[in-house]
């Protein structure tokens, strides 16, 4: 569950599962990821247009074991 102040949720997962909850791969168009484009990412805006004008790289916390 996102904490106060969070505006988006990013998940990596199955394409037939996450859309039913409103997650969209199109929202990730301006974001880079350590995962391939095919497996990356489903995003959900918790605040309308939270990703408007946002560009950058998704970073995962150290417990994920993902280094850039």
GIJO-V207001 format. One record per pair of residues at least 4 apart in sequence whose ideal C-beta (glycine too) atoms are under 6 Angstrom apart, sorted by sequence separation. I is the first residue (numbers start at 1). GAP is how many residues later the second one is. D is the distance in Angstrom with one decimal. If there is no record, write none. Layout:
# GIJO-V207001
i = [I | I]
gap = [GAP | GAP]
d = [D | D]
This chain:
# GIJO-V207001
i = [2 | 13 | 35 | 60 | 13 | 18 | 35 | 45 | 60 | 2 | 33 | 33 | 28 | 28 | 27 | 23 | 23 | 22 | 12 | 18 | 27 | 30 | 32 | 33 | 12 | 31 | 12 | 10 | 11 | 34 | 10 | 8 | 9 | 8 | 7 | 7 | 8 | 7 | 10]
gap = [4 | 4 | 4 | 4 | 5 | 5 | 5 | 5 | 6 | 7 | 7 | 8 | 13 | 15 | 16 | 19 | 21 | 22 | 23 | 24 | 24 | 25 | 25 | 25 | 27 | 27 | 29 | 31 | 31 | 32 | 33 | 35 | 35 | 37 | 39 | 40 | 42 | 43 | 48]
d = [3.7 | 5.9 | 4.8 | 4.0 | 5.4 | 3.8 | 4.2 | 4.5 | 4.7 | 5.9 | 4.1 | 5.6 | 4.4 | 5.1 | 3.8 | 3.6 | 4.8 | 5.4 | 5.7 | 4.1 | 5.6 | 4.5 | 4.4 | 4.9 | 5.8 | 5.4 | 5.9 | 5.6 | 4.9 | 5.0 | 5.5 | 5.8 | 4.6 | 5.6 | 5.6 | 4.4 | 5.2 | 3.8 | 5.6]
